[in-house]
Structures are given as C-alpha cells and as structure tokens.
Amino acid sequence: MTLAVEQGLVHLRIVDNGPGLSVEAQRHLFEPLFTTKQPGLGTGLGLVLVRQLVTSWGGTVELETHAGEGTTVDVRFPAERSAARSS
C-alpha cells in the first residue's frame, strides 16, 4: 500500500499478488450483490460501498486486475477536501 499527494490529489494505491479476476468477473465488480466468493462468505457490497463513498467525497476508484496476476486499486481524493474532513 502506498499513500501520496500528487497534483492536488491524495492517492492511495493497494496492490496484491493474489489470483486476480477473470474478464467476466471484471464486468460486474461494482454491481451490488456481485461476489466471487462462495455462498455465505461474501455479500457483494464491498466495492459498491467503496465506490459510493469515494465518489461522494469527489474522488475516483480505479481497479486493474488480470487473472493469475493480482490486482491494483487506485483511490484518489481531492487533497483539500480530505484535509478538511480529518480536522
């Protein structure tokens, strides 16, 4: 995980070296109730809620994943608004 301020944005990058996601799963990542987990192990609300919160604060969420190669998630927020919320 890295955290940086660049060009007026707070940039959080999370990288994992897990199995990544199939092309089919990528099409549905931000849909409510979609999960790649076994029944009973996930609600499918995680990424939906993350995207809703981040965009409500003026930010963006970008996800890059390749089956067998892991996943990178980039979250960016306006730096000034982030600073105002933390005080």
Beta strands, then each sheet from edge to edge (+ up, - down):
strand 1: 2-6
strand 2: 9-16
strand 3: 60-66
strand 4: 70-78
sheet 1: 1+ 2- 4+ 3-
end
